[in-house]
Amino acid sequence: MKPSEIRSLFAVASRPEIVSLAGGMPNLSALPMGMMADVVNNLIRNNGQEALQYGNGQGHPKLREQICEVMALEGIRGNPDDVLVTTGSQQALDLISRIFLDPKDVVLVEAPSYVGALGTFHQYEASVVHVETDENGLVPAALAEAIKSVRAAGRKIKFLYIIPNYQNPSGVLLPASRRTEILNICREAGIFVVEDNPYGLLGFDKPSPNAMRAEDSENVIYLGSFSKTIAPGLRVGWALLPPSLKEKLVIASESSILCPSNFTQLTISSYLADQPWRDQIASFCELYKVRRDAMLESLDEHFPATAQWTKPGGGFYVWVTLPPEIDTTAMMPKAIVAKVAYVPGTAFYADGFGSWSLRLSYCYPTPERIREGVKALGGVIKQEMAGRKGFELKG
C-alpha cells in the first residue's frame, strides 16, 4: 500500500491562507443544519433503540427501498434485495476488488481515473491498464483494442471500472450512445462493468443520460453514494449487484464491518422520508454551477493560450492539460508559495503518466476564492513557461 497523493496534500492545502483547488470536498453551506439537527433529534427520540443497535449486514431494508427510488431517477429498476449498503462507495470498491482480483489480474480504467480506485486496485496487486478518453469520455474503439491487446499477451481482465457522469478527475460526461457501445463490447468480451456514479444527479444544465446499469442489469455492478447529494460525513454508499454476485459481496462485507452503521443509515432514511431531498439536490447544483462558472471564466482570463481544459456540465472538477514540458508535480511547491493548491495529474494514472496535467476542484471554495486561486496559479504557470520559446501567453 502507498499513500494517496491527494491525502499527502491535505496538510498543506488545509492551511487557511492557501486557496485549495485540490480536494473534492462537498460544500455543505447549502445544507440546512437546523433541519439536519431535527432529523437526528427526532430519530434518537423516536427510534433510538434501533438506530443505536447492530443492524442488518446487507443494510437496513427501508433504506434499500429508498435507494431504489433514488436510482429510478436515472432509469434504474432496482430490487432492494440486490442492494448492499456500504460505508461509502469506497468500501464497495474494496469489496469488489477483494472478490475479483488476484495478483496480476488486469483492471481496465479510464485515462485518467479516480485516485481512490487506483489505490484500491494497487492494494490488491492488480495491473491497471488505462484506456484512451476524449472530451466525450471513454473511447469505445480504444476499449476494444485494449481488450484485444491485453488478452493477446495472455493476461486476464476482471472488469472495466468507469465513472460515466462528470468524471473524477476530468469532469466529462459519457454520451448515451457510447454507454451502449461500451456495454456491448464488455458483454461480448465477458467482462463485468463497475459503474461508479457519485455525481450523476449533479448535472447543472440538463439531466445526465440513464445509468449504464439501466441498460444491463446482469453485467453491471453499480456504485452509488450519498456523500455528494447529502453529506460525506455520514459515510453511506451502496452497490446494486447482479443476483449472481450479491451473496458473495454480502458475506465479504459482513466479514469486514459486520454491518453498516444503523445510525447513519436511519439518518439518511429519515431525511429521504421527511425532507424535500430533490429540492436540496437542486440547491447543491445551483451552488456548484456558480462555482464552475467562476472557475471557467477565470481560467479563460488568467491561463496561457497553450493550456487546455474541460468544461464540465456537472460534478466537481476541471481537468487542465499544459504543454508536456511542464511538470505539475515539480511545479507544486511554487504554487504553494503563491498560496494555491491543486492535484498533479500523475495522481490519476497508475503508470506515472499525466505529468503535464492537473485537476482543479471548484466545489468547496467561494467564487471569490476560486478566482483568486486560478489567477495565482495562472501566474505560476506563466512563470514556468517564461523561459521557454514558442509559448503564446495571454491574460
C-alpha positions as CSV (number, residue, x, y, z in Angstrom):
1,M,0.0,0.0,0.0
2,K,1.1,3.6,-0.6
3,P,-0.3,6.9,0.5
4,S,-2.7,8.9,-1.9
5,E,-1.1,12.0,-3.4
6,I,-4.2,13.9,-2.5
7,R,-4.1,12.9,1.2
8,S,-0.4,14.0,1.2
9,L,-1.5,17.4,0.0
10,F,-4.2,18.0,2.7
11,A,-1.8,19.0,5.4
12,V,-0.6,21.9,3.3
13,A,-3.8,22.7,1.4
14,S,-5.8,23.0,4.6
15,R,-3.9,26.0,5.8
16,P,-6.2,29.0,5.8
17,E,-4.0,31.2,3.7
18,I,-3.9,28.6,0.9
19,V,-6.7,28.6,-1.8
20,S,-7.3,24.9,-2.1
21,L,-8.4,23.8,-5.6
22,A,-7.2,20.3,-4.7
23,G,-9.6,18.3,-2.6
24,G,-13.1,17.4,-3.7
25,M,-14.9,18.1,-0.5
26,P,-18.7,18.7,-1.0
27,N,-19.8,22.2,0.0
28,L,-22.3,21.8,2.9
29,S,-23.2,25.5,3.1
30,A,-26.4,24.8,1.2
31,L,-27.4,22.0,3.6
32,P,-29.7,23.5,6.4
33,M,-28.0,22.3,9.6
34,G,-31.1,23.1,11.7
35,M,-33.1,20.7,9.5
36,M,-30.4,18.0,9.9
37,A,-30.4,18.5,13.6
38,D,-34.1,18.0,13.7
39,V,-33.8,14.8,11.7
40,V,-31.2,13.4,14.1
41,N,-33.1,14.6,17.2
42,N,-36.3,13.0,16.1
43,L,-34.6,9.8,15.1
44,I,-33.0,9.4,18.5
45,R,-36.1,10.4,20.4
46,N,-38.5,8.2,18.4
47,N,-36.3,5.3,17.2
48,G,-33.1,5.5,19.2
49,Q,-33.2,1.9,20.4
50,E,-32.9,0.7,16.7
51,A,-30.7,3.5,15.5
52,L,-28.0,2.8,18.1
53,Q,-28.2,-1.0,17.8
54,Y,-26.5,-3.5,15.4
55,G,-28.2,-3.8,12.1
56,N,-28.7,-6.0,9.0
57,G,-25.4,-7.0,7.4
58,Q,-26.8,-6.1,3.9
59,G,-28.2,-2.8,5.1
60,H,-31.5,-1.5,6.5
61,P,-34.4,-2.8,4.4
62,K,-36.2,0.6,4.4
63,L,-33.1,2.4,3.2
64,R,-32.6,-0.2,0.5
65,E,-36.1,0.5,-0.8
66,Q,-35.4,4.3,-0.8
67,I,-32.1,3.8,-2.6
68,C,-34.1,2.1,-5.4
69,E,-36.3,5.2,-5.6
70,V,-33.2,7.4,-5.9
71,M,-31.7,5.2,-8.6
72,A,-35.0,5.3,-10.5
73,L,-34.2,9.0,-11.3
74,E,-31.5,7.6,-13.6
75,G,-33.6,4.9,-15.2
76,I,-32.6,2.0,-13.0
77,R,-35.3,-0.5,-12.0
78,G,-33.5,-1.9,-8.9
79,N,-34.7,-4.6,-6.5
80,P,-34.0,-3.8,-2.8
81,D,-32.8,-7.4,-2.4
82,D,-29.9,-6.7,-4.8
83,V,-28.7,-3.6,-2.9
84,L,-25.8,-3.8,-0.5
85,V,-25.3,-0.7,1.8
86,T,-21.7,0.1,2.3
87,T,-19.6,2.6,4.3
88,G,-19.3,5.0,1.4
89,S,-18.9,3.7,-2.1
90,Q,-15.2,3.3,-1.4
91,Q,-15.9,0.2,0.7
92,A,-17.9,-1.2,-2.2
93,L,-14.8,-0.8,-4.4
94,D,-12.7,-2.6,-1.8
95,L,-15.2,-5.5,-1.6
96,I,-15.4,-5.9,-5.4
97,S,-11.6,-5.9,-5.6
98,R,-11.3,-8.4,-2.8
99,I,-13.6,-10.8,-4.5
100,F,-12.5,-10.4,-8.1
101,L,-8.8,-9.6,-8.1
102,D,-5.8,-11.9,-7.8
103,P,-2.3,-10.6,-8.2
104,K,-1.5,-9.5,-11.8
105,D,-5.1,-9.6,-12.9
106,V,-6.0,-6.6,-15.1
107,V,-8.5,-3.9,-14.4
108,L,-9.3,-1.6,-17.3
109,V,-9.9,2.1,-16.3
110,E,-10.3,5.5,-18.0
111,A,-7.2,7.6,-18.6
112,P,-7.2,9.5,-16.2
113,S,-9.2,7.8,-13.4
114,Y,-10.2,8.2,-9.8
115,V,-7.2,8.1,-7.5
116,G,-9.1,6.2,-4.7
117,A,-10.0,3.4,-7.1
118,L,-6.4,3.2,-8.4
119,G,-5.2,2.9,-4.8
120,T,-7.6,0.1,-4.1
121,F,-6.6,-1.9,-7.2
122,H,-2.9,-1.4,-6.3
123,Q,-3.6,-2.7,-2.8
124,Y,-4.8,-6.0,-4.3
125,E,-1.8,-6.2,-6.6
126,A,-3.8,-5.8,-9.8
127,S,-2.4,-4.4,-13.0
128,V,-4.2,-1.3,-14.2
129,V,-4.5,-0.6,-17.9
130,H,-5.6,2.8,-18.9
131,V,-7.9,3.3,-21.9
132,E,-8.0,6.4,-24.0
133,T,-10.6,9.1,-23.3
134,D,-11.5,12.3,-25.1
135,E,-13.9,15.2,-24.5
136,N,-16.8,12.6,-24.5
137,G,-15.3,10.1,-22.1
138,L,-14.0,6.6,-22.7
139,V,-13.4,5.9,-26.4
140,P,-15.2,2.6,-27.4
141,A,-12.7,1.7,-30.1
142,A,-9.8,2.1,-27.7
143,L,-11.6,-0.1,-25.2
144,A,-12.0,-2.9,-27.8
145,E,-8.3,-2.5,-28.8
146,A,-7.2,-2.6,-25.1
147,I,-9.2,-5.9,-24.5
148,K,-7.6,-7.4,-27.6
149,S,-4.1,-6.3,-26.7
150,V,-4.3,-7.5,-23.0
151,R,-5.7,-10.9,-23.9
152,A,-3.1,-11.3,-26.7
153,A,-0.5,-11.0,-24.0
154,G,-2.1,-13.8,-22.1
155,R,-3.4,-11.6,-19.3
156,K,-6.7,-11.9,-17.5
157,I,-9.1,-9.0,-17.5
158,K,-11.5,-8.9,-14.5
159,F,-13.6,-5.8,-15.1
160,L,-13.9,-2.3,-16.5
161,Y,-14.1,0.5,-13.9
162,I,-15.8,3.6,-15.3
163,I,-17.2,6.9,-14.0
164,P,-19.6,7.9,-16.8
165,N,-21.1,11.1,-15.2
166,Y,-18.9,14.2,-14.7
167,Q,-15.9,12.0,-14.2
168,N,-13.4,12.4,-11.5
169,P,-10.9,13.9,-12.4
170,S,-11.8,15.1,-15.9
171,G,-15.4,16.2,-15.4
172,V,-16.5,14.8,-18.8
173,L,-19.9,13.2,-19.4
174,L,-20.2,9.9,-21.4
175,P,-23.0,10.2,-24.1
176,A,-25.8,7.6,-24.2
177,S,-24.6,6.2,-27.5
178,R,-21.1,5.4,-26.1
179,R,-22.6,3.8,-23.0
180,T,-24.5,1.3,-25.2
181,E,-21.4,0.6,-27.3
182,I,-19.2,0.1,-24.3
183,L,-21.8,-2.2,-22.7
184,N,-21.9,-4.3,-25.9
185,I,-18.1,-4.5,-26.1
186,C,-17.9,-5.7,-22.5
187,R,-20.8,-8.1,-22.7
188,E,-19.3,-9.8,-25.8
189,A,-15.9,-10.0,-24.1
190,G,-17.4,-11.4,-20.9
191,I,-16.1,-8.5,-18.8
192,F,-18.1,-7.0,-15.9
193,V,-18.6,-3.2,-15.8
194,V,-18.2,-1.4,-12.5
195,E,-20.2,1.8,-12.9
196,D,-19.2,4.4,-10.2
197,N,-21.8,7.2,-10.1
198,P,-21.5,9.6,-7.2
199,Y,-22.1,12.7,-9.4
200,G,-25.0,11.6,-11.7
201,L,-27.6,13.8,-10.1
202,L,-25.4,16.9,-10.0
203,G,-25.9,18.0,-13.6
204,F,-26.2,21.8,-14.0
205,D,-27.8,22.3,-17.3
206,K,-29.6,19.1,-18.2
207,P,-30.1,15.6,-16.7
208,S,-27.3,13.1,-17.3
209,P,-28.2,10.1,-19.6
210,N,-29.7,7.0,-18.0
211,A,-27.2,5.0,-15.9
212,M,-25.4,2.1,-17.7
213,R,-27.0,-0.2,-15.2
214,A,-30.4,0.8,-16.5
215,E,-29.5,-0.9,-19.8
216,D,-27.8,-4.0,-18.4
217,S,-28.7,-5.5,-15.0
218,E,-26.7,-8.7,-15.5
219,N,-23.2,-7.4,-16.3
220,V,-23.1,-4.0,-14.5
221,I,-22.2,-3.5,-10.8
222,Y,-23.5,-0.1,-9.9
223,L,-22.0,2.0,-7.1
224,G,-23.8,5.0,-5.6
225,S,-23.2,7.3,-2.7
226,F,-25.0,9.9,-0.6
227,S,-21.7,11.8,0.1
228,K,-22.2,14.3,-2.7
229,T,-26.0,14.6,-2.5
230,I,-26.4,14.8,1.3
231,A,-23.3,14.7,3.4
232,P,-20.0,12.8,3.2
233,G,-19.6,12.5,7.0
234,L,-22.5,10.1,7.2
235,R,-20.4,7.6,5.1
236,V,-23.3,5.8,3.4
237,G,-23.0,4.4,-0.1
238,W,-24.3,1.3,-1.8
239,A,-23.7,-1.3,-4.5
240,L,-26.5,-2.6,-6.8
241,L,-25.4,-6.1,-7.7
242,P,-26.2,-8.7,-10.3
243,P,-28.0,-11.5,-8.4
244,S,-25.1,-13.8,-9.2
245,L,-22.7,-11.7,-7.1
246,K,-24.9,-10.5,-4.3
247,E,-24.3,-13.3,-1.8
248,K,-20.5,-13.1,-2.2
249,L,-20.5,-9.3,-1.6
250,V,-22.7,-9.5,1.4
251,I,-20.5,-12.2,3.0
252,A,-17.4,-10.1,2.3
253,S,-19.0,-7.0,3.8
254,E,-20.1,-8.8,6.9
255,S,-16.6,-10.2,7.4
256,S,-15.2,-6.7,7.0
257,I,-17.5,-4.5,9.1
258,L,-20.2,-6.9,10.5
259,C,-22.9,-4.4,9.5
260,P,-23.1,-0.8,8.2
261,S,-24.0,1.8,10.8
262,N,-27.6,1.7,11.7
263,F,-27.4,5.3,13.0
264,T,-26.2,6.8,9.8
265,Q,-28.4,4.7,7.6
266,L,-31.5,5.7,9.6
267,T,-30.5,9.3,9.5
268,I,-30.4,9.1,5.7
269,S,-33.6,7.2,5.6
270,S,-35.4,9.7,7.8
271,Y,-34.1,12.6,5.7
272,L,-35.3,10.9,2.5
273,A,-38.7,10.2,4.0
274,D,-39.4,13.6,5.6
275,Q,-37.4,16.3,3.8
276,P,-37.6,17.7,0.2
277,W,-34.4,16.0,-0.8
278,R,-34.9,16.6,-4.6
279,D,-35.0,20.3,-3.9
280,Q,-31.9,20.0,-1.8
281,I,-30.0,18.4,-4.7
282,A,-31.2,21.2,-6.9
283,S,-29.7,23.7,-4.4
284,F,-26.4,21.9,-4.5
285,C,-26.5,22.0,-8.3
286,E,-27.0,25.8,-8.3
287,L,-24.2,26.3,-5.8
288,Y,-21.8,24.2,-7.8
289,K,-22.8,25.8,-11.1
290,V,-21.9,29.2,-9.8
291,R,-18.5,28.0,-8.8
292,R,-18.0,26.1,-12.0
293,D,-18.7,29.3,-13.9
294,A,-16.3,31.3,-11.8
295,M,-13.5,28.8,-12.5
296,L,-14.1,28.6,-16.2
297,E,-14.2,32.4,-16.5
298,S,-11.0,32.7,-14.5
299,L,-9.2,30.0,-16.5
300,D,-10.1,31.8,-19.7
301,E,-8.8,35.1,-18.2
302,H,-5.6,34.0,-16.5
303,F,-4.3,30.8,-18.0
304,P,-1.9,30.8,-21.0
305,A,-3.3,30.1,-24.5
306,T,-1.4,26.9,-24.7
307,A,-3.3,25.4,-21.8
308,Q,-6.5,23.4,-22.4
309,W,-9.2,22.4,-20.0
310,T,-12.5,20.5,-19.8
311,K,-15.8,22.3,-19.5
312,P,-17.9,20.1,-17.2
313,G,-21.7,20.2,-17.2
314,G,-21.9,19.0,-13.6
315,G,-19.9,17.4,-10.8
316,F,-16.8,18.9,-9.1
317,Y,-13.8,19.0,-11.4
318,V,-11.9,20.6,-14.3
319,W,-9.0,18.8,-15.9
320,V,-6.2,21.0,-17.2
321,T,-3.7,20.0,-19.8
322,L,-0.5,22.0,-20.1
323,P,2.3,21.7,-22.7
324,P,4.3,18.5,-22.0
325,E,7.4,20.4,-21.0
326,I,5.6,21.5,-17.7
327,D,5.8,19.1,-14.8
328,T,2.9,19.8,-12.5
329,T,4.4,17.8,-9.6
330,A,7.6,19.8,-9.7
331,M,5.6,23.0,-10.0
332,M,3.5,22.3,-6.9
333,P,6.0,23.9,-4.3
334,K,5.9,27.1,-6.4
335,A,2.1,27.1,-6.4
336,I,2.1,26.7,-2.6
337,V,4.4,29.7,-2.3
338,A,1.8,31.5,-4.4
339,K,-0.9,30.3,-1.9
340,V,-2.8,28.0,-4.2
341,A,-3.1,24.1,-4.3
342,Y,-4.1,21.6,-7.0
343,V,-3.6,17.9,-7.6
344,P,-0.9,16.9,-10.1
345,G,-2.1,14.7,-13.0
346,T,0.1,11.8,-12.1
347,A,-2.1,11.0,-9.1
348,F,-4.8,9.8,-11.6
349,Y,-2.6,7.4,-13.5
350,A,-1.2,4.1,-12.3
351,D,1.8,4.3,-14.6
352,G,3.3,7.8,-13.9
353,F,1.7,9.4,-16.9
354,G,0.0,12.8,-16.8
355,S,2.9,14.8,-15.5
356,W,1.7,17.9,-17.6
357,S,-1.9,17.7,-16.4
358,L,-3.6,18.8,-13.2
359,R,-7.0,18.6,-11.5
360,L,-8.8,21.6,-10.2
361,S,-11.8,21.3,-7.9
362,Y,-14.4,24.1,-7.7
363,C,-16.9,22.5,-5.3
364,Y,-15.6,23.9,-2.0
365,P,-14.1,27.5,-2.2
366,T,-16.3,30.6,-2.7
367,P,-16.3,32.0,-6.2
368,E,-14.1,34.9,-5.0
369,R,-11.5,32.4,-3.6
370,I,-11.7,30.4,-6.8
371,R,-10.9,33.5,-8.9
372,E,-8.1,34.4,-6.6
373,G,-6.6,30.9,-6.7
374,V,-6.9,30.5,-10.5
375,K,-5.3,33.9,-11.0
376,A,-2.4,32.9,-8.7
377,L,-2.0,29.5,-10.4
378,G,-2.1,31.1,-13.9
379,G,0.8,33.4,-12.8
380,V,2.8,30.4,-11.6
381,I,2.3,28.6,-14.9
382,K,3.3,31.6,-16.9
383,Q,6.5,31.9,-14.9
384,E,7.2,28.2,-15.7
385,M,6.7,29.0,-19.4
386,A,8.5,32.3,-19.4
387,G,11.9,30.8,-20.2
388,R,10.7,28.6,-23.0
389,K,10.4,29.8,-26.5
390,G,7.4,29.3,-28.7
391,F,4.8,29.6,-25.9
392,E,2.0,32.1,-26.6
393,L,0.7,33.7,-23.4
394,K,-2.5,35.6,-22.9
395,G,-4.1,37.2,-19.9
